[in-house]
Amino acid sequence: MSQVFSTETHRNMLARIPHCTGREVSDWLRTVEEGPALFRFEEKVSWLRHEYDLAYGHAKAIVHEYDLRRAARKLL
């Protein structure tokens, strides 16, 4: 079962990603964009975890941020 992060927890997780992974969040978002065309949220999280050896929380935060930004682009 997937846990839901609060907005504050999500922001804190994003802030820690560069330190923990050695890559900026923008790099990870580009990786998701250029990665395989997976439909489901958990498929994207699983792909990031296994392909790049990320922790579940980091992968989930990256995919969530990607989805938020993608949705914001559709609104414009």
Steps between C-alpha positions, in 0.01 A plus 500: 500500500626842407544765767398860434748775580387840622600804295763588759644148503509501120691831495745373763555178305569696180747721685698192613509324163806684359705421812391136511522423128766739370256627234272802493124451500482656152734224375273234649191661346671493161589133559134416564395700192751320279445159659266223391136593436358348815138580577456435872659700782635193679651366176701820465608482864603137462693575180696783667573285805634207303671688218676757723500325840296775666323474832123461474431841655736681263360326192145572613576868563662535155206339320249701704681825415515395134123439500430833675706695247351310208147577624590868543622515138168359379313777681685774312 
